[in-house]
Amino acid sequence: MFSRHDLVWLSPRGWDHACAEAPGAGRDAIAAWGARGWPAVVTRLPAGLAPGRIALGIALPPRPDGTKPRIAFSVDGAAAAAHVVRATPALALADAAIAAPGAWRAPLAALDAEARGARLALRVYGALGFQAVTGQACLRPGSDIDLLLHPATPAALRGALALLARHARLLPLDGECVFGDGRAVAWKELAACPHEDARVLAKSVDGVTLATLGSLLATLDAEERCPA
């Protein structure tokens, strides 16, 4: 129903339920977030969460000591039709780049233009994504730009990894490539894979597993696949 990093807007009643079931320390922050009409982000299901629930999270601006408060909560998946009034994928890079620091904007525009030319859609999550949707100062010195991409074929994946590696010389790029079955792997880990038998850390909304690169490539359109 939902994928990791999706943006989810709850109804007032949905926020009330989230506050009632959240740990006490996070209730005020959750209530204030919902009152401003900001979305939560779909996260990986934590161990022990009752089946059928949707794990969500919000990230507050960094504290003076540099820590980044993150608050996790959940809603009943069976009631999502009533509690979720809107859901979208993570922000497109062009939409998130508006909230980026000035020094990043030209390099991000160049990255976006090259990605569009290659028919590769780049989306943004993490600190820059939260800054774009809330207007709060979520970035701090040393923050990364977390990108999300969904390559359609192994050839598209190779092209995407090469593109990100080039632009990472000018920008602090991080993020994940999402495969056909919804599992996602850090693009830097994929770029370092020596062969298809190499095992990588694959994340999904249901958890984290080790998977071979070959098994992940098999979930993509094999029409253009070439031997590694």
N, C-alpha and C positions, 0 to 999 in steps of 0.2 A: 504493500500500500504506500509506504513512504521509504525514501532512501536516506542514508546518512547525508547530512549537510543541507537537506531540504529546509526551507523556511516555512514555518507554520504559524498562522494567526489564529488565536483562540477567541471564542465568544466570551463575553463577560462571565457567563456561567462556567465556561471551561477554565478561566483563570481562577474563579472561586474554588473550583474543585482542586486545581493544581495547588493553590495555597493551603487548602485544608489538609492535603495529603503530604505536603513537603515538610522536610525537617524545619523545626521552629526557627532556626537561625536564618533561613532563607526566605521566609514567608513575606516579610516586608518588601524585600527586593523584588520578588516575583509579582506581588500586588502592584508595586509602582511601575514595573515593566509593562504589565498588562494594561494598566490605566493609561499609559502613553500610546497604546496601540502598536507596540513593536512586536515583531515575530520572535518566536523561539526557534531553535535549530534542532532538527532530529539528530540524535546521537546513537551510539551503539548501546544495545540492551545490556545493562549491568547484570552480573551474576545475582541471582536471587529475586529478580524482578518477576512478578507474577505474569504468567503467560497471557498474551492478548493486550498487554499495555504498550504504549508508545513512549519511548524515552526521549526527553527533550532537555534542552539546556540553554542557559543565557550566560553571557560573559560581561561582567562589569568593567568599567575603566580601571586601568592599573592604579594601585595604591601608591602613596609616596615611597614606600619601601621597595617598589618594583614588582610586588606580587600581583597576580591577575586573578581576581575572584571569579570562580565559575560555580554556577548553581545548577544542580541537576534535579529534575523532577519528572513526573510521568502523568499521562492521562490514559483513561480506559479506551483501548482500541475499538471496542464494540460500540462505544458512544461517540466515536470520532466524528461521525456524520453530524452530530449535534454540536459538538464542542469545537470542531475545526471549521472556521468560516472561509479560510483560504489557505492554499498551500502551493508553493512554487519551488522550482529548483534554486540552487544557490545563485547569487547575482551574476549576470553577465559581466565580463571584465570591463567593458566600456562603461557600464553603470557604476561599478565599484570604483573605477579609476578617478571619478569625479571627487571622491573623498580622500584621495591619496595625497601625500605631501608633494609640494611643487617639484622637488627634484626627481620624483618618480614619474611624473605625468608624461613627459615626452618619451622616455623609454617604454612606458606601458602602452602608449599609443602606437609605437613602432611594433611592439610585440603583438598587440591586437590586430594591427593591419596585416602583419605577416601570417598570423594564425588564420584570419579570415580568408586570405588569399589561398591558404592551404585547405580551406573548408574545415578548419578545426575550431570548434567552439570552446572557449576558455571561460570558466566560471571561477568565482572567488568566494572563499569562506574564511574563517578565522578572524583575526583582529581587523583587517581591512574591511571584511564583509560586515562585521558588527558596526564599525565606524560609519560605513555607508548607509546602513539601514536605520541607525539611531541618531547620527549626528554627534555622538559622544566621542571624546578623544580616547580611542581604544588602542591606538598604536603607541609604541614606546621605542626609544632607541634600541636597535637590534631586532626589531620585529621583522618577521618574514612576510612574504606575500604568498598566501596559500592558494594555489590554483587547483582546479578540478577539471579533468578532461575525460572524454569518453571516445577513445579511438574506435573506429568501426572495423578496421582490419589491422593485421600485423604490420603491413606497410605504413598505414597511418600512424601506428604506434611508434615505429622507428623514426618517422619524420617528426613526430611530436617531441620525442626525446631529444633529437638533434636540435630542434628549434629552441626548446627550453634551455638546453646546455649553452647555446650561443647567447641567449639573452640573460642568462644567469651571471654572465661576466659583468653586467651593468646593474642588475637588480637582485635582491635577496629572494630568489624564487624558491618556493617549496611546494608541497602539495602531492596530489595523488592522481593516478590513472585508474579509471573505473572500467572493468571488463564486462563482457556481455552478461554475466550472471550476477552482476552487482558487487562482486568483490573488488576491492581497491587496494592498490599497492603504491607506496611512495615512488614518485618518478625517479628520484635519485637512486633508489635501490634497483629499479628496473634497468637504469642506464649502466649500472655496474655488473649486471648479470652476465656471466661468461658464456652460458649455453642454456638450452631449454630445460635441462635436468636440474638446473640451479633452483634452490628453494627460497621462497621469499615470504615475507609476512603479509598476509592478505586479510583485510578488514571488511566486514559487512555489518549490516544493522544487527545481525544476530550474534556476532562475536569475532574472534581473531583466530586464524588458523595458519599453518604453514602449507604452502602450495608450490608446486613446480611451475616454472615459467611456462612450460609447454602446456600444462593443463589450463592455464589462464588464456593462452593464445588460442586454444581450441574453442573458447567461448566466443571468439570474434568471427567475423565473416571470413571464411577460409578461401574465398575466390581468388584473392591476390596473394595468398601466402606463399612465401619463398623459403627454401631451406635456410636454417640459421647458419 
